[in-house]
Amino acid sequence: MKKHNYDVKVEWTGNEGSGTLNYRAYNRNHTIIANEKYTSINGSSDPSFLGDKTRYNPEDLFLSSLSACHMLWYLHLCATHNIVVTSYLDNAKGILEVGKNGSGKFTEVTLNPSVKITEHHNIEKAKELHKTANNMCFIANSCNFKIEHKPQIVAG
């Protein structure tokens, strides 16, 4: 099996002078940097956990990783099946459940891709390829819950 290595640096930038003296003494801001990338991602925690709502939180990034991985596999599969996709937009939704002790996990994710293809006769095959894309997606294969798909495909 071929292996790929990934390295990112996550740097906390939220020390407001007293470190983590208590739960409210620091902010959750951080920067995510990957080697050879030209931009960084400004992150925080979810506002429910005292984060900055204008920054991406780990839950946003997790959901977007699932959506993007699925999309990239789907586009690849369409290309190899001679289905021309002209637009793709996913409005992904996820549910995170938090337990009494504060730990949590995603229990449900639904991808809602709206896809436009060029040929009407390819609509059914284009729908089927979402199942294959899910089976191929590296991120989906790393999850311990089912990922639902509700694609809408139009031709024109």
JOTA-V7365 format. One record per backbone hydrogen bond with DSSP energy under -0.5 kcal/mol. CO is the residue of the C=O (numbers start at 1). NH is the residue of the N-H. If there is no record, write none. Layout:
{{CO/NH} {CO/NH}}
This chain:
{{7/35} {9/11} {9/33} {10/12} {11/31} {14/16} {14/27} {18/21} {22/25} {29/13} {29/14} {30/43} {31/11} {31/33} {32/41} {33/9} {34/37} {40/42} {41/32} {41/43} {42/56} {43/30} {44/58} {46/49} {46/51} {47/50} {50/28} {51/53} {52/55} {56/44} {57/61} {58/62} {59/63} {60/64} {61/65} {62/66} {63/67} {64/68} {65/69} {66/70} {67/71} {68/72} {69/73} {70/74} {71/75} {72/76} {73/77} {74/78} {75/79} {76/80} {77/81} {78/83} {79/82} {82/84} {83/85} {84/118} {87/116} {89/114} {90/92} {93/110} {95/107} {95/108} {97/105} {99/102} {103/99} {105/97} {108/95} {109/148} {110/93} {111/150} {112/91} {113/115} {113/152} {114/89} {115/154} {116/86} {116/87} {117/156} {118/120} {119/122} {120/123} {122/126} {123/127} {124/128} {125/129} {127/130} {128/131} {128/132} {129/133} {130/134} {131/135} {132/136} {133/137} {137/141} {139/142} {140/143} {146/109} {146/148} {148/111} {152/115} {154/117}}
